[in-house]
Amino acid sequence: DILMDTQQVRNMGCYGYSKNTTPNIDKIAEEGAVYENHFVTGAWTVPSHASLFTGKYQSGHGVGAQFEFMSGDYPTMPEVLERAGYQTVAFTNNSWVNQDKTNVARGWKDFNLVKRPNGQNVQIGPEDDFILDTNEDSGSFYTVKLVQKWLERKWDKKRSFAMFINCIEPHLRVWAPQPFRDQFLARGITDKEAKKINQDPFAERMGFVDRPDGHMTREDWKILKMLYDGETACLDNRMGLLFDYLREKKILDRTLLIITSDHGDLVDRPGVMGHLLSLF
């Protein structure tokens, strides 16, 4: 299961998007099934992942709002699979998906909160401005390499494996590494101009954006969508590297591959940004 954190369907080729953001995913979609009526059960990471791993609605598992810790009162998908003989492993770029503070990742035998090679947790938030000043992605390339190493060194070939991967792209703040950023920024829009675009949902909601009326302009929204497209394309590229590896090792055709998301994000509808306070 590969989860594209905060990925909406409206900018994916297999769902009819005109721009070439997801060529690798589109190829996989041609060989499989594309679900057009797939609804998530939560508007942010923790309740949505809890539902994914338990099969329960938020009313059933009780995780969300002020209750961000998942109890051990019911089995999780990895626990069931482990008992059935599967070797279970998870890789996540999103620190909300863990086995201590929120416990939503309970049951994954080999659990990995992926860190950058320099040791920084891969987290996205207002405090992470360093991401805008580098040509790094948000952890997906490094994650793919770790997945490959696990398959080569830790996978017991006598057992089937169940693997979960959370890649934080294209979660706000969006600033894809080159060449993906320039691939979707309209001609004439410089990095300097693009960096000034607000990516703080709270600032937009409260009217704190550095614009005459305190809110983003239509041009701002267009640029934000371009940046989001770049992030989606970057993650698609990383997933393509993984698909190629799985094909080379003759694993892909023997694997049930699920590509999903925990929820979408509002980056192209003026007036509403983000996902935490919107059912999207």
Number of C-alpha atoms within 10 A of each C-alpha: 15 18 20 25 25 26 23 20 17 13 20 22 19 19 14 10 13 11 13 15 26 22 17 20 20 18 13 17 16 10 8 12 9 14 10 8 6 9 11 20 20 23 21 25 21 26 28 22 23 31 23 18 17 19 15 17 17 16 11 12 19 18 24 20 9 7 11 17 19 22 14 12 7 11 14 21 17 24 18 13 17 18 9 10 12 18 22 21 22 24 22 26 26 23 19 20 23 19 18 12 12 21 19 29 24 23 22 24 14 13 18 18 18 23 19 17 9 6 8 9 16 21 19 20 12 10 8 11 11 8 20 16 10 12 13 16 24 30 24 27 19 17 24 21 13 15 18 15 12 14 15 12 9 13 15 13 10 8 10 17 17 19 19 17 21 25 27 25 30 28 24 25 23 25 29 27 19 14 12 20 22 17 16 20 21 12 8 7 11 11 13 8 11 16 16 10 19 19 22 16 21 13 16 20 16 10 16 16 20 14 11 9 10 14 19 22 15 13 11 19 20 18 21 24 20 22 28 30 26 27 29 25 29 27 27 22 20 20 22 19 15 19 19 13 15 17 12 10 12 11 13 15 10 10 12 10 14 13 14 19 24 25 25 24 25 21 23 19 12 16 16 16 22 23 21 16 11 14 14 17
